[in-house]
Amino acid sequence: MTTAGEYWTLPTESEQRLEDFLPLTLAEMRVVAGLRSGDFERIGEGLPSEELAPEREVRADLLRFLILGGDEGHRLHEKGLRLSGAQVTGVLDLEGCRIPRDIGLKDCRFDATPVLRSAIIDNLFLDGSVLPGLRADGLEARGGLTLRGATIAGEVRLMRLRLGGNIEADGSTITVRDGLAIDADGLEARGSILLRGASVRGGINFSGVRLGADVNLAGARIERPGEVALNCDGIDARGDLVLRAATLEGETTVLGAHFGGNIDCSSTKLIRPDGFALRLNRTRIEGAFFLRKQANVDGNLDLTAATIGAIHDDKSSWPAPGRLLLNRCQYGAFIGGPVDAASRLDWLARQVPTLWEEDFWPQPYEQLASVLLDMGHDEDARAVLIAKEKLQRRARRRRARNWPLQAALLLNDSILAVTVRYGRQPLYAFLWLFLFWMIGIGVFGRAAVDGSLKPNSPVVLRSLEWTMCNLGQDQTRYMPSVGEVLPGRALPGQNQLTCFLSQPEASSYPEFIPWIYSLDTLLPVTELGQKEYWRPDPSQPNGALPLNYYFFQSVAGWALSLLAVAGFSGLVKSR
């Protein structure tokens, strides 16, 4: 019997004793002789045998007997079983056993898959061993599971595994013909999963894993072409997902996961030409997403609805056009990568919503503009929003059902584009006002020189001073207002306007000032006193142009002023 809180061991069949396993092989005798040493007992050179070697054979049933406590006089050292270089024959079946010591079977060759389902142990060391597979579903270990440098030609089953430390399989080689090479669905560990430099042919399933640290596959190679090579859906890890310098041939899916650190894809090769190379949908990354140092994404990069602390990328690592999905992706900043509007618009342009039966995704542009604004790049943020308006309005025109509506929308959008930049740059309207003001100064100033202006007063226009200036001094005209025939007043080569202004009676009439007149005509809310007194005269040879421009500039002034107000108020922006 055992007291509460103690480990217990399953009794061996018929209370086995060591005598039941006689005769022992030479290797088994060495194992039994070294039980109490606590050191690794090396069989042969201590390395896995290349061929069948009877002198290295150790029966799995004898190992089980010893691991579970042996018999009186043949007890394990407190450090547990430590053996290397053995050739284990038969099935090492420890299913459901509770073993209060370490199991160390390094550099051993197993001819059958070890079974540790639902066992409770301290640590399991299989470093450098050659195995046809491993079944450890539901295993609980106070420490960790190590497979460093192991060669496994079959599935490693780790579903619902519970560990107080790490899973370490750095440099291991795991191969299956079809299906999953590692299935760790629902695994929980206080430490990390380490597969640095590993070579895996077959899929890896880490869905639903809970970790206190990292998933580290730096330098690993995982091959499962055309299917899911790495499944990290639903992972909750306090640390990082490290894929640095790894090669993943097949889909890498990380849906709805959470990482307290980074996802590092620096120098990573993600290969799925006919589908998704990397999916981070709805994944929350509290640190940064690294895609740099010549990372290669040969397939779709899907960041839909992901939440990322920061993005650290470079242009050479971006996926090809049509291969990027960013809709509803939120991120806080850019680190190291380009932050100018031109480069980032090229980044966004690698999205092609029509490939996914959508016409346009506005959110990625709004998100980019918000980030650039927070980083102090105000002009770049504005350029992004203007580009967003242009593309969004283009998509709206494509949705229009008939060409008259499309034409009306095109006209409206074109006017907003050149005047207030779709409401994103309302001060742009003042540039147009300034341009028209300058043109007006030229047009009206020239009209004054040519005499194509006249007083804007009926009284003045009926006066002798204005009327008789329309005749040369060698001409006469009967004037009913005075009942006399009067001579003209214009000197040779003098036009009517110049003649009028030279009359003493005109000295009290307001002077024509072209720059004020143009401004008075242009701004609808101003009264500068020039329009009230002067008007283009279409009866003069060159009078039609300034009159027509007068009306055009008045309308343009009203339109631009209203657009500026609408731009500042946000009425013309797309929602």
VEXDREN-2710 file (C-alpha; in Angstrom, 1 decimal):
% VEXDREN-2710
k/r/px/py/pz
1/MET/0.0/0.0/0.0
2/THR/1.1/3.6/-0.5
3/THR/0.3/6.7/1.6
4/ALA/-1.5/9.7/0.2
5/GLY/0.5/11.8/-2.1
6/GLU/3.0/9.1/-3.0
7/TYR/3.6/7.6/-6.5
8/TRP/2.5/4.1/-7.0
9/THR/3.6/1.6/-9.6
10/LEU/1.5/-0.9/-11.4
11/PRO/2.4/-4.4/-10.2
12/THR/4.1/-6.4/-12.8
13/GLU/2.4/-9.5/-14.1
14/SER/2.3/-12.2/-11.4
15/GLU/4.6/-10.1/-9.3
16/GLN/7.5/-10.8/-11.6
17/ARG/11.0/-11.1/-10.4
18/LEU/14.3/-10.8/-12.3
19/GLU/14.6/-14.6/-12.4
20/ASP/11.6/-14.6/-14.8
21/PHE/13.7/-13.0/-17.4
22/LEU/16.6/-15.4/-17.3
23/PRO/18.7/-16.0/-19.3
24/LEU/19.8/-12.3/-19.7
25/THR/21.7/-11.1/-22.8
26/LEU/25.1/-9.5/-22.3
27/ALA/23.5/-6.1/-22.7
28/GLU/20.8/-6.9/-20.2
29/MET/23.4/-8.0/-17.7
30/ARG/25.2/-4.7/-18.0
31/VAL/21.9/-2.9/-17.5
32/VAL/21.1/-4.8/-14.3
33/ALA/24.6/-4.5/-13.0
34/GLY/24.5/-0.7/-13.4
35/LEU/21.1/-0.1/-11.9
36/ARG/22.4/1.5/-8.7
37/SER/25.1/3.7/-10.4
38/GLY/22.7/6.4/-11.5
39/ASP/24.9/7.0/-14.6
40/PHE/24.2/6.3/-18.2
41/GLU/25.1/2.7/-19.0
42/ARG/26.6/2.6/-22.5
43/ILE/26.0/-0.4/-24.6
44/GLY/28.7/-0.8/-27.2
45/GLU/29.8/2.7/-28.3
46/GLY/26.8/4.2/-26.8
47/LEU/25.3/5.1/-30.3
48/PRO/22.4/3.6/-32.2
49/SER/23.4/0.4/-34.0
50/GLU/23.1/0.5/-37.8
51/GLU/22.3/-3.2/-38.1
52/LEU/20.8/-5.9/-35.9
53/ALA/23.3/-6.5/-33.1
54/PRO/22.4/-9.3/-30.7
55/GLU/25.1/-8.2/-28.3
56/ARG/23.1/-4.9/-27.8
57/GLU/19.7/-6.4/-27.5
58/VAL/17.6/-5.4/-24.4
59/ARG/14.1/-6.7/-24.2
60/ALA/11.4/-4.0/-23.7
61/ASP/9.6/-6.2/-21.2
62/LEU/12.8/-6.3/-19.0
63/LEU/13.1/-2.5/-19.2
64/ARG/9.4/-2.1/-18.2
65/PHE/10.0/-4.4/-15.2
66/LEU/13.0/-2.3/-14.1
67/ILE/11.3/1.0/-14.8
68/LEU/8.3/0.0/-12.7
69/GLY/10.5/-0.8/-9.7
70/GLY/12.0/-4.2/-10.4
71/ASP/12.2/-6.5/-7.4
72/GLU/14.0/-6.7/-4.1
73/GLY/17.7/-6.2/-4.7
74/HIS/17.2/-4.9/-8.2
75/ARG/15.9/-1.4/-7.7
76/LEU/16.5/1.7/-9.8
77/HIS/18.7/4.5/-8.7
78/GLU/16.8/7.7/-7.7
79/LYS/17.9/9.2/-11.0
80/GLY/15.9/6.6/-12.9
81/LEU/16.8/4.4/-15.8
82/ARG/19.7/5.7/-17.9
83/LEU/20.8/3.7/-20.9
84/SER/22.4/4.5/-24.3
85/GLY/23.3/2.5/-27.3
86/ALA/20.8/-0.4/-26.7
87/GLN/18.7/-2.2/-29.2
88/VAL/15.3/-2.4/-27.7
89/THR/13.3/-5.3/-28.9
90/GLY/9.5/-5.6/-28.4
91/VAL/7.1/-2.9/-27.4
92/LEU/8.0/-0.8/-24.4
93/ASP/4.5/-0.4/-23.1
94/LEU/4.1/2.0/-20.1
95/GLU/0.6/3.0/-20.8
96/GLY/-1.2/4.2/-17.6
97/CYS/1.9/3.8/-15.4
98/ARG/3.1/6.2/-12.8
99/ILE/6.8/6.4/-12.6
100/PRO/8.4/8.7/-10.0
101/ARG/11.8/8.8/-11.9
102/ASP/13.3/9.8/-15.2
103/ILE/13.4/7.5/-18.2
104/GLY/16.6/8.0/-20.2
105/LEU/16.9/5.9/-23.3
106/LYS/19.3/8.0/-25.4
107/ASP/20.9/6.8/-28.7
108/CYS/18.9/3.6/-28.6
109/ARG/17.3/1.8/-31.5
110/PHE/13.7/0.6/-31.0
111/ASP/12.1/-2.0/-33.3
112/ALA/8.6/-1.1/-32.1
113/THR/6.9/2.1/-31.2
114/PRO/7.1/2.9/-27.4
115/VAL/3.7/3.4/-25.8
116/LEU/3.4/5.9/-22.9
117/ARG/-0.3/6.8/-23.2
118/SER/-1.7/8.4/-20.0
119/ALA/1.6/7.6/-18.1
120/ILE/2.9/9.9/-15.3
121/ILE/6.6/10.4/-15.2
122/ASP/9.3/12.9/-14.3
123/ASN/11.3/13.3/-17.5
124/LEU/11.6/11.3/-20.8
125/PHE/14.9/11.4/-22.7
126/LEU/15.0/9.8/-26.1
127/ASP/17.8/12.0/-27.6
128/GLY/19.5/10.5/-30.6
129/SER/17.4/7.4/-30.6
130/VAL/15.9/5.7/-33.6
131/LEU/12.2/4.9/-33.3
132/PRO/9.4/3.8/-35.6
133/GLY/7.1/6.3/-33.8
134/LEU/6.0/7.4/-30.4
135/ARG/2.6/7.2/-28.7
136/ALA/2.4/9.5/-25.7
137/ASP/-1.2/10.7/-25.8
138/GLY/-2.2/12.1/-22.4
139/LEU/1.3/11.7/-20.9
140/GLU/2.0/13.8/-17.9
141/ALA/5.6/14.7/-17.0
142/ARG/6.8/16.9/-14.1
143/GLY/9.7/17.8/-16.3
144/GLY/10.1/17.6/-20.1
145/LEU/10.2/15.4/-23.1
146/THR/13.4/15.5/-25.2
147/LEU/14.0/14.0/-28.6
148/ARG/17.1/16.0/-29.6
149/GLY/18.7/14.5/-32.7
150/ALA/16.3/11.6/-32.8
151/THR/15.3/9.8/-36.0
152/ILE/11.6/8.8/-36.1
153/ALA/10.0/7.0/-39.0
154/GLY/6.4/7.3/-37.9
155/GLU/3.9/9.5/-36.2
156/VAL/4.7/11.1/-32.9
157/ARG/1.4/11.3/-30.9
158/LEU/1.4/13.9/-28.1
159/MET/-2.3/14.8/-27.8
160/ARG/-3.3/16.2/-24.5
161/LEU/0.3/16.0/-23.2
162/ARG/0.9/17.8/-19.9
163/LEU/4.5/18.9/-19.2
164/GLY/6.1/21.0/-16.5
165/GLY/9.0/21.8/-18.9
166/ASN/9.8/21.7/-22.6
167/ILE/9.4/19.5/-25.5
168/GLU/12.8/19.5/-27.2
169/ALA/13.3/17.9/-30.6
170/ASP/16.1/20.1/-32.0
171/GLY/17.9/18.5/-34.9
172/SER/15.5/15.6/-35.0
173/THR/14.3/13.9/-38.2
174/ILE/10.7/12.8/-38.3
175/THR/9.2/11.2/-41.4
176/VAL/5.8/9.7/-42.3
177/ARG/4.5/8.6/-45.6
178/ASP/1.2/10.4/-45.3
179/GLY/-0.6/12.5/-42.7
180/LEU/0.8/14.0/-39.5
181/ALA/4.3/13.5/-38.3
182/ILE/3.6/15.2/-35.0
183/ASP/0.1/15.5/-33.5
184/ALA/0.1/17.5/-30.3
185/ASP/-3.5/18.7/-30.3
186/GLY/-4.4/20.2/-26.9
187/LEU/-0.9/19.9/-25.4
188/GLU/-0.1/22.0/-22.4
189/ALA/3.4/22.8/-21.2
190/ARG/4.9/25.4/-18.9
191/GLY/7.9/25.7/-21.1
192/SER/8.5/25.7/-24.9
193/ILE/8.2/23.5/-28.0
194/LEU/11.6/23.4/-29.6
195/LEU/12.2/22.0/-33.1
196/ARG/15.2/24.1/-34.0
197/GLY/16.9/22.6/-37.1
198/ALA/14.5/19.7/-37.3
199/SER/13.6/18.0/-40.5
200/VAL/10.0/16.9/-40.7
201/ARG/8.3/15.2/-43.6
202/GLY/4.6/15.3/-42.8
203/GLY/2.3/17.6/-41.0
204/ILE/2.6/19.1/-37.6
205/ASN/-0.5/19.8/-35.5
206/PHE/-0.1/22.2/-32.6
207/SER/-3.7/23.3/-32.5
208/GLY/-5.1/24.2/-29.2
209/VAL/-1.7/24.1/-27.5
210/ARG/-1.1/26.1/-24.3
211/LEU/2.5/27.1/-23.6
212/GLY/4.3/29.2/-21.0
213/ALA/7.0/30.1/-23.5
214/ASP/7.8/29.7/-27.2
215/VAL/7.2/27.6/-30.2
216/ASN/10.6/27.6/-31.8
217/LEU/11.2/26.1/-35.3
218/ALA/14.2/28.2/-36.2
219/GLY/16.0/26.6/-39.1
220/ALA/13.6/23.7/-39.4
221/ARG/12.4/22.2/-42.6
222/ILE/8.8/20.9/-42.7
223/GLU/7.5/19.3/-45.9
224/ARG/3.9/18.5/-46.7
225/PRO/3.3/19.9/-50.2
226/GLY/-0.3/20.9/-51.1
227/GLU/-1.6/20.4/-47.6
228/VAL/-1.3/21.9/-44.1
229/ALA/2.3/21.6/-43.1
230/LEU/2.1/23.4/-39.7
231/ASN/-1.2/23.9/-37.9
232/CYS/-1.0/26.3/-34.9
233/ASP/-4.7/27.2/-34.8
234/GLY/-5.9/28.3/-31.4
235/ILE/-2.4/28.3/-29.7
236/ASP/-2.1/30.4/-26.6
237/ALA/1.6/31.0/-25.9
238/ARG/3.2/33.6/-23.6
239/GLY/6.2/33.7/-25.8
240/ASP/7.1/33.7/-29.5
241/LEU/6.4/31.7/-32.6
242/VAL/9.9/31.5/-34.2
243/LEU/10.1/30.4/-37.8
244/ARG/13.3/32.3/-38.5
245/ALA/15.3/30.7/-41.4
246/ALA/12.8/27.8/-41.5
247/THR/11.4/26.3/-44.7
248/LEU/7.8/25.3/-44.7
249/GLU/6.5/23.6/-47.8
250/GLY/2.8/23.5/-47.5
251/GLU/0.3/25.7/-45.7
252/THR/1.1/27.3/-42.3
253/THR/-2.1/28.1/-40.5
254/VAL/-2.3/30.1/-37.3
255/LEU/-6.0/30.9/-36.9
256/GLY/-7.4/32.5/-33.7
257/ALA/-4.1/32.1/-31.9
258/HIS/-2.5/34.3/-29.2
259/PHE/1.2/35.0/-28.7
260/GLY/2.5/37.2/-25.9
261/GLY/5.7/37.8/-27.9
262/ASN/6.5/37.9/-31.6
263/ILE/6.0/35.9/-34.7
264/ASP/9.3/35.9/-36.4
265/CYS/9.5/34.9/-40.1
266/SER/12.8/36.5/-40.8
267/SER/14.6/34.7/-43.7
268/THR/11.7/32.2/-43.7
269/LYS/10.6/30.3/-46.8
270/LEU/6.8/29.8/-46.9
271/ILE/5.8/27.7/-49.9
272/ARG/2.3/27.0/-51.1
273/PRO/2.1/28.4/-54.7
274/ASP/-1.5/27.2/-55.2
275/GLY/-3.0/28.5/-51.9
276/PHE/-2.3/30.0/-48.6
277/ALA/1.4/30.0/-47.5
278/LEU/0.7/31.7/-44.1
279/ARG/-2.6/32.4/-42.5
280/LEU/-2.8/34.6/-39.4
281/ASN/-6.6/35.2/-39.4
282/ARG/-7.8/36.6/-36.1
283/THR/-4.5/35.9/-34.4
284/ARG/-3.4/38.3/-31.7
285/ILE/0.4/39.1/-31.6
286/GLU/1.3/41.3/-28.7
287/GLY/4.8/41.8/-30.0
288/ALA/5.8/42.2/-33.6
289/PHE/5.4/40.3/-36.8
290/PHE/8.8/40.0/-38.5
291/LEU/8.9/39.4/-42.3
292/ARG/12.3/40.5/-43.4
293/LYS/15.9/39.5/-44.4
294/GLN/14.8/38.1/-47.8
295/ALA/11.9/36.1/-46.4
296/ASN/10.0/34.4/-49.3
297/VAL/6.2/34.1/-49.3
298/ASP/5.4/31.9/-52.3
299/GLY/1.6/31.9/-51.9
300/ASN/-1.0/33.9/-50.1
301/LEU/-0.2/35.8/-46.9
302/ASP/-3.5/36.2/-45.0
303/LEU/-3.5/38.7/-42.1
304/THR/-7.3/39.1/-42.1
305/ALA/-8.6/40.4/-38.8
306/ALA/-5.2/39.9/-37.1
307/THR/-4.1/42.2/-34.3
308/ILE/-0.4/42.9/-34.3
309/GLY/1.6/45.2/-32.0
310/ALA/4.0/46.2/-34.8
311/ILE/5.1/45.1/-38.2
312/HIS/8.9/44.7/-38.9
313/ASP/9.2/44.0/-42.6
314/ASP/11.1/44.9/-45.8
315/LYS/9.9/45.4/-49.3
316/SER/11.9/42.4/-50.7
317/SER/9.9/40.1/-48.4
318/TRP/6.4/41.2/-49.4
319/PRO/4.3/38.7/-51.3
320/ALA/3.5/39.1/-54.9
321/PRO/0.6/41.2/-56.1
322/GLY/-2.7/39.4/-55.5
323/ARG/-1.2/37.4/-52.7
324/LEU/-1.8/39.7/-49.7
325/LEU/-4.9/39.9/-47.5
326/LEU/-5.1/42.7/-44.9
327/ASN/-8.8/43.4/-44.5
328/ARG/-9.6/44.3/-40.9
329/CYS/-5.9/43.7/-39.8
330/GLN/-4.9/46.1/-37.0
331/TYR/-1.3/47.0/-36.1
332/GLY/0.3/49.7/-34.0
333/ALA/3.5/50.7/-35.9
334/PHE/6.1/49.9/-38.5
335/ILE/9.6/49.0/-37.3
336/GLY/12.5/49.0/-39.7
337/GLY/10.4/48.8/-42.9
338/PRO/9.4/51.7/-45.2
339/VAL/7.0/54.3/-43.8
340/ASP/6.5/56.6/-46.8
341/ALA/3.2/56.7/-48.5
342/ALA/4.4/55.5/-51.9
343/SER/6.0/52.3/-50.5
344/ARG/3.1/51.5/-48.3
345/LEU/0.6/52.1/-51.0
346/ASP/2.5/49.6/-53.1
347/TRP/2.2/47.2/-50.1
348/LEU/-1.6/47.7/-50.0
349/ALA/-1.8/47.4/-53.8
350/ARG/-0.7/43.8/-53.5
351/GLN/-4.3/43.1/-52.3
352/VAL/-6.7/42.2/-55.1
353/PRO/-10.1/42.1/-53.5
354/THR/-11.8/41.0/-56.8
355/LEU/-10.0/37.7/-56.4
356/TRP/-12.1/37.1/-53.3
357/GLU/-15.3/38.4/-54.9
358/GLU/-15.0/41.8/-53.2
359/ASP/-14.8/45.1/-55.0
360/PHE/-12.7/47.1/-52.4
361/TRP/-11.4/46.9/-48.8
362/PRO/-11.3/50.4/-47.3
363/GLN/-10.2/49.4/-43.8
364/PRO/-6.5/48.6/-44.7
365/TYR/-6.1/52.2/-46.0
366/GLU/-7.8/53.7/-43.0
367/GLN/-5.6/51.6/-40.7
368/LEU/-2.4/52.5/-42.6
369/ALA/-3.3/56.2/-42.5
370/SER/-4.0/56.0/-38.7
371/VAL/-0.6/54.4/-38.1
372/LEU/1.3/56.8/-40.2
373/LEU/-0.4/59.7/-38.5
374/ASP/0.4/58.3/-35.0
375/MET/4.0/58.0/-36.2
376/GLY/4.1/61.6/-37.2
377/HIS/3.9/61.2/-41.0
378/ASP/1.0/63.5/-41.5
379/GLU/1.5/64.1/-45.3
380/ASP/1.9/60.4/-46.0
381/ALA/-1.2/59.6/-44.0
382/ARG/-3.2/62.2/-46.1
383/ALA/-1.8/60.7/-49.3
384/VAL/-3.0/57.2/-48.3
385/LEU/-6.5/58.5/-47.5
386/ILE/-6.6/60.3/-50.9
387/ALA/-5.6/57.1/-52.6
388/LYS/-8.3/55.3/-50.6
389/GLU/-11.0/57.7/-51.8
390/LYS/-9.9/57.4/-55.4
391/LEU/-10.1/53.6/-55.3
392/GLN/-13.3/53.5/-53.3
393/ARG/-15.1/55.8/-55.7
394/ARG/-13.9/53.8/-58.6
395/ALA/-15.4/50.7/-57.0
396/ARG/-18.6/52.6/-56.5
397/ARG/-18.8/53.6/-60.2
398/ARG/-18.3/50.0/-61.2
399/ARG/-21.3/49.0/-59.1
400/ALA/-23.5/51.6/-60.9
401/ARG/-26.1/49.8/-63.0
402/ASN/-26.2/52.2/-66.0
403/TRP/-23.8/54.4/-67.9
404/PRO/-25.6/57.8/-67.2
405/LEU/-25.1/57.2/-63.5
406/GLN/-21.6/56.1/-64.0
407/ALA/-20.9/59.3/-66.0
408/ALA/-22.5/61.5/-63.4
409/LEU/-20.4/59.8/-60.7
410/LEU/-17.3/60.2/-62.7
411/LEU/-17.9/63.9/-63.2
412/ASN/-18.6/64.4/-59.5
413/ASP/-15.5/62.4/-58.5
414/SER/-13.3/64.2/-61.0
415/ILE/-14.3/67.6/-59.7
416/LEU/-13.8/66.6/-56.1
417/ALA/-10.4/65.1/-57.0
418/VAL/-9.0/68.2/-58.6
419/THR/-10.5/70.7/-56.2
420/VAL/-10.5/69.4/-52.6
421/ARG/-8.8/66.0/-53.1
422/TYR/-12.0/64.2/-52.1
423/GLY/-12.3/66.3/-49.0
424/ARG/-9.0/65.1/-47.6
425/GLN/-7.2/68.3/-48.6
426/PRO/-9.8/71.1/-48.5
427/LEU/-7.0/73.8/-48.6
428/TYR/-6.4/72.6/-52.1
429/ALA/-9.4/74.7/-53.1
430/PHE/-7.6/77.8/-52.1
431/LEU/-4.9/77.0/-54.6
432/TRP/-7.5/77.0/-57.3
433/LEU/-8.9/80.3/-56.0
434/PHE/-5.5/81.8/-56.1
435/LEU/-5.0/80.5/-59.7
436/PHE/-8.3/82.0/-60.8
437/TRP/-7.4/85.3/-59.0
438/MET/-4.1/85.5/-60.9
439/ILE/-5.8/84.7/-64.3
440/GLY/-8.5/87.3/-63.5
441/ILE/-5.9/90.0/-62.8
442/GLY/-4.4/89.3/-66.2
443/VAL/-7.7/89.2/-68.1
444/PHE/-9.3/92.3/-66.4
445/GLY/-6.0/94.2/-66.5
446/ARG/-5.7/93.6/-70.2
447/ALA/-9.4/94.6/-70.7
448/ALA/-8.6/97.9/-69.0
449/VAL/-5.7/98.5/-71.4
450/ASP/-7.8/97.6/-74.4
451/GLY/-10.7/99.8/-73.2
452/SER/-13.0/96.8/-72.9
453/LEU/-14.4/98.0/-69.5
454/LYS/-17.2/100.4/-68.8
455/PRO/-18.7/102.0/-65.7
456/ASN/-21.3/99.9/-64.0
457/SER/-23.6/102.9/-63.6
458/PRO/-26.6/103.9/-65.8
459/VAL/-26.1/107.5/-64.8
460/VAL/-22.5/107.5/-66.0
461/LEU/-23.3/105.6/-69.1
462/ARG/-25.9/108.3/-70.1
463/SER/-23.6/111.2/-69.2
464/LEU/-22.0/113.4/-71.9
465/GLU/-18.6/112.6/-70.5
466/TRP/-19.0/108.9/-71.4
467/THR/-21.1/109.3/-74.5
468/MET/-19.0/111.9/-76.3
469/CYS/-15.8/110.0/-75.6
470/ASN/-17.1/107.4/-78.0
471/LEU/-16.5/110.0/-80.8
472/GLY/-13.3/111.5/-82.1
473/GLN/-12.8/115.3/-81.8
474/ASP/-13.4/115.5/-85.6
475/GLN/-16.9/114.0/-85.2
476/THR/-20.2/115.5/-84.0
477/ARG/-23.5/114.2/-82.7
478/TYR/-26.7/115.7/-81.8
479/MET/-27.5/115.2/-78.2
480/PRO/-31.2/115.4/-77.3
481/SER/-30.4/115.8/-73.6
482/VAL/-28.9/119.3/-74.3
483/GLY/-30.6/120.0/-77.6
484/GLU/-27.3/120.7/-79.3
485/VAL/-24.8/119.2/-81.7
486/LEU/-21.6/118.5/-79.8
487/PRO/-18.1/117.5/-80.9
488/GLY/-16.5/114.2/-79.8
489/ARG/-13.9/114.3/-77.1
490/ALA/-11.6/111.3/-77.9
491/LEU/-8.1/112.2/-79.1
492/PRO/-6.7/110.4/-82.0
493/GLY/-5.9/106.7/-81.0
494/GLN/-7.7/107.2/-77.6
495/ASN/-10.4/104.6/-76.7
496/GLN/-13.6/105.5/-74.9
497/LEU/-12.5/104.3/-71.5
498/THR/-9.2/106.3/-71.6
499/CYS/-11.0/109.3/-72.9
500/PHE/-13.5/109.1/-70.1
501/LEU/-10.9/108.8/-67.4
502/SER/-9.1/111.8/-68.7
503/GLN/-12.2/114.0/-68.2
504/PRO/-12.2/116.3/-65.2
505/GLU/-15.7/115.0/-64.4
506/ALA/-14.4/111.4/-64.0
507/SER/-11.9/112.3/-61.3
508/SER/-14.4/111.5/-58.6
509/TYR/-15.3/108.1/-60.1
510/PRO/-13.6/105.1/-58.3
511/GLU/-10.4/104.0/-59.9
512/PHE/-10.3/100.5/-61.5
513/ILE/-7.8/98.2/-59.7
514/PRO/-7.4/94.9/-61.5
515/TRP/-6.2/92.7/-58.6
516/ILE/-9.0/94.0/-56.3
517/TYR/-11.6/93.6/-59.1
518/SER/-10.5/90.0/-59.8
519/LEU/-10.8/89.2/-56.0
520/ASP/-14.1/90.9/-55.8
521/THR/-15.4/88.9/-58.7
522/LEU/-14.0/85.6/-57.3
523/LEU/-15.1/85.7/-53.7
524/PRO/-18.9/85.5/-53.3
525/VAL/-19.0/86.8/-49.7
526/THR/-16.8/89.9/-50.2
527/GLU/-17.9/93.4/-51.3
528/LEU/-14.7/95.3/-52.3
529/GLY/-16.5/98.0/-54.3
530/GLN/-15.0/97.2/-57.7
531/LYS/-17.9/95.1/-59.2
532/GLU/-20.3/97.8/-58.2
533/TYR/-18.5/100.4/-60.4
534/TRP/-17.0/98.5/-63.3
535/ARG/-18.2/95.9/-65.8
536/PRO/-16.6/94.3/-69.0
537/ASP/-18.0/95.9/-72.2
538/PRO/-18.9/93.4/-74.8
539/SER/-19.5/96.1/-77.4
540/GLN/-15.8/96.7/-77.6
541/PRO/-13.7/94.5/-80.0
542/ASN/-12.1/92.5/-77.2
543/GLY/-14.9/92.8/-74.7
544/ALA/-16.5/89.3/-75.0
545/LEU/-13.7/87.4/-73.4
546/PRO/-13.5/89.5/-70.2
547/LEU/-17.3/89.4/-69.8
548/ASN/-17.4/85.6/-70.3
549/TYR/-14.5/85.2/-67.9
550/TYR/-16.3/87.5/-65.4
551/PHE/-19.3/85.1/-65.3
552/PHE/-17.1/82.0/-65.2
553/GLN/-14.9/83.3/-62.3
554/SER/-18.0/84.3/-60.3
555/VAL/-19.4/80.7/-60.6
556/ALA/-16.1/79.1/-60.0
557/GLY/-15.6/81.3/-56.9
558/TRP/-19.0/80.2/-55.5
559/ALA/-18.3/76.5/-56.3
560/LEU/-14.8/76.4/-54.8
561/SER/-15.9/78.2/-51.7
562/LEU/-18.7/75.8/-51.1
563/LEU/-16.4/72.8/-51.8
564/ALA/-13.9/74.2/-49.3
565/VAL/-16.5/74.5/-46.7
566/ALA/-17.8/71.0/-47.5
567/GLY/-14.3/69.6/-47.4
568/PHE/-13.5/71.1/-44.0
569/SER/-16.8/69.8/-42.6
570/GLY/-16.2/66.3/-44.0
571/LEU/-19.4/66.2/-46.1
572/VAL/-17.7/65.0/-49.3
573/LYS/-15.6/62.2/-47.7
574/SER/-16.6/58.6/-48.3
575/ARG/-17.9/56.8/-45.3
END
